[in-house]
Amino acid sequence: MQVRYFKYDGSLHWHFDAVRLGSDRFGTWLGAPAGTALQRGAEPALTWEVAQVLLVADGEKWWTANFNAAPHPTEIYSDMTTVPSWHGDELHAVDLDLDVVRRRDGRIERLDEDEFAEHRVRYGYPADVIAAAEAAADEVFEAITAGAEPFATEFRPWLTRAAALTLRETTG
């Protein structure tokens, strides 16, 4: 399946192949093994060096969360997005710039607030989109800081499953 993030103007942003691993009380988990090609728009693809698992949360959540295997320095990378939607075998979400990360050393950071401020003007984000993105960033930051699930340990078995995948499984 394809994971496709877009910018608010509809242009293709990050995209990659993944495998639907399953679902639990938090949402749907997608996995990609080390060596997965990750591409931004039409730029040359990058090779992701570690396995990763992506949580698409159930409900009207304005975020997705990517969990990276060691030794990647960023253990959790959560993008604030429009509510993700399924289109056949593709996942679509609009990246709203704000990110919350937990580094492997335990630091928790908010990223790209300057990009969010710039893009809310450039793309004309409506007030409800701005409020939803900011509230989602607060929610994720607080959950990671508190050690709440799914950011504490719930992702680990899914990440183990993603690490066992082969590239052939992700590209069909």
Buried (B, 14 or more C-beta within 10 A) or exposed (E): BBBBBBBBEEEEBBBBBBBBBEEBEBBBBBBBBBBBBBBEEEEEEEEBEBBBBBBBBEEEBBBBBBBBBEEBEBBBBBBBBBBBEEEEEEBBBBBBBBBBBBBEEEEBEBBBEEBBEEBBEEBEBEEEBBEBBBEBBBBBBEBBEEEEEBBEEBBEBBBEBBBEBEEEBBEE
